[in-house]
Amino acid sequence: RYNPVSGTVTVSDNKIEVNFVYTYGDTYSFVYNSTPAWPAVVQEPVVIDGTGYYATVSNYGDFYEVGANNYYFTLVEDAATFSGNYLTFDLLVDPSKADYTGEYTVLMDVNDAMGKFIPGNISGGYLNGSWYAVVENGSLTNVYQPLYGGTITIAKNADSSTTFTLDCVDDKGNPITGSITTNVEEVDPDAMALSADRKPSRFASLTRKSVR
């Protein structure tokens, strides 16, 4: 799993400071100056049965420096208002493969990265990795559940559409299952970048509650 590899927690009067470093070098830090309070998040079983989602994919190459091509997918139920179910799949694909089709299991060991998906995690105020969420007019609601285990299967169909089949669980063990069949738009990752740092364009912000 995608866990901290080092970090510190410092507790003093009316103050808690937390600093973590994750597997790929991402950092997660926060400070509480009063009573700690985590965001209210709804987590429950999810069943998805959809067609016509707006879906994009970008190939970031060896983004994580593990020898695998990093394909990053986003799918949203209603593209016109950017609302409804919203999913991201952060995949590590063997570069010898012709495309990204196949079955992906959760990444647990960076030395065994091929054919894996990176589980959802929060770092620097952003949703990183693979997630199910609900959005409204381009903003996150209080429903966002990390894909934390199970499988994601991607298949190309005869009509050039793509079917995504989920048999996943979140970090609380809630099942996230079902399938989405839609067309996928391939997007140049350089066109996705809003700045020199690609992260804001790739990942959903918790601080702004924005996914665009």
N, C-alpha and C positions, 0 to 999 in steps of 0.2 A: 504494500500500500504506500501511498504518498504521505510519508510521515516526517516530522521534524527530526533532523539528525543532530542538532545542538540547539541550545537556547538558555535563557535565563528568565526567572520570574522574581521580581523584587517587590516586597510588600513593606509599606511603611504607613504612618498615620494618614488615613484618607487618600491613599495613593497606591496603585498597583501598576507596575511596569512589566510588560511581557515582550520578549524578543526571541523569535524563533528563526532558524535557518532550515529550509526544507531540502529535500534530496537533490534538486537541480540548482540549488544556490539561491532560490527565491527567499526573501525575508518577509516576515510578518511581525509587525510591531504595533502595540497600542498602549495607551496610558489611561487609567481610570483615576480621576481625582475625587470621586465621590463613590456612592454605592454602585457596584458593578451591575450592569444590565445588558444582556445580549439582545439583539434584535428579535422580535417575535417572528417566528418562521413556522409556517404550516407544513407539516410533513405527514403524508398519508399514502396508501396504495394508489397507484396511477395505472390506468389502462388507456392506451392510445390506439386509435383506429382511424387513420387519416389519409387523405389524398389531397393533392393540390397545394401542399405547403410550398412556401418560397424557400428554396434551399441553395446555399452557396458552398463551395469548397475552394480552399487555397492550399497549394503545396509549398510549405516553407523550407523544404529541403531538410538538412540535418539540424533543425532548429535547436534541439536539446543535446546535440553533440553525443549521441549514442549510436551513430552509424545507421540510423533509420530515417526515412523520409517522414516528415511530420505533415499529415493532412488534417486541416482544421475545418470542420463543417459547422454551419449554422442553419437551423431550420426554424421558421416561424409560421404559425398557422394562418394568420391574416396579414398579408404583406401590405395591403393598402393602408391599414391603420397601425401596423406593427403591433398587433395584439394577439392574445390567445396563447396556446402552447408554444414554448420556445425551447429548443434543444441545441446543445453544442456537443460535438464529438471530437476529441483531441486524440488522433490516432498515430501510432508509430508503425510504419509500413516498410517491409523489406524492399530496399531499392532495386532489387532484381525483379520485382513484380512489375507487370505492365500497367497495373492500375491499383485501385484501393479496395477492390471487392474482396470478400472473405469474412471470416469470423474473428472477432477481436475479444480477448479476455482482459481482465484488469491487470495493469502493471503492478507487479510486486517486487521486482528485482531489476535494477537498471542493467544488469549483465544479461538479462533475458528480455529484451525490449521489443523484438520483432513480433508483429501481430498483436499488439497490446493497445488498450486505450488508457489514457491517463485519468485517474479518478478525479472527481470534482474536489476542489479545495479553494480556500480563500486566502489571498496574499495581496498585501498592499492596497486593500480596499476593493479588489477585483475578484470576480468569479473566474477561476482558472480551471483548465481541464474540461471534463465532461459533465454536463448538467442537464436536468429538466427544470424548467421554470415556467411561470405564467407572467406574461407582460401585458401592459395596457398602455396604448399610445406611446410605445417606445420606452417605457419605464418598467422596471421590475416591480412586481407586487410583493406580498409577503409569502409567496410560494416559490421556493427554490430548493431543489433537492439534488445533492450530488449523485452521479452515477458512481457507485462505490464498489460494485462487484457484479458478477454475472457476465453476459456476453452481448455484444453488438454485432449483428450480421448484416452485411451489405451485399446486394445482388443487383446486377444489371438485367433489365428485361428486354424482350424482343423489340418493343416499341421505343427503346432508348431511355425509358424511365428507369428510376432506381428505387429499390425497396430496402428500407431500413427496418430490421426486426430487432426489437429489444427484449431481452430476458434478464433484466438487471435488478439490483436492489440499491437503496440509498444507504447512508451511513447508520441509519436506525433499523435497517432490515426490511423496510417497506418495499414491496415489489413495484417495479416500474417496467411494464410489459406492453407489448402490442407492436404495431407496424405502421409505417408511413411509406406510401408510394408517391413519388413526385419526380419532376425533372430537376437536375442539379446544374447550376450555373458555375462554371469554373472561373475564378476571379484571381487575377494577378495579385500576389501578396503585396507588391509595392503600391498597388492602387488602393489597398485596404489601409495603408498606413496614414495616420493623421499627423504623425510627427516622426522624428527619428526613432522614438521608442514605439515599437509595434504593439505593445501590450494594450494601450487604451483602445485601439481599433479591433483587437482580437477578443477582448474579454469584457464582460459586463461589469459595470461599476456599481459597487454597493453604496459608495458615498453619494454619487449623483443619482442612484437608482436608474441609470440610463444604460441601454444596450446598444446605442448607436453613437 
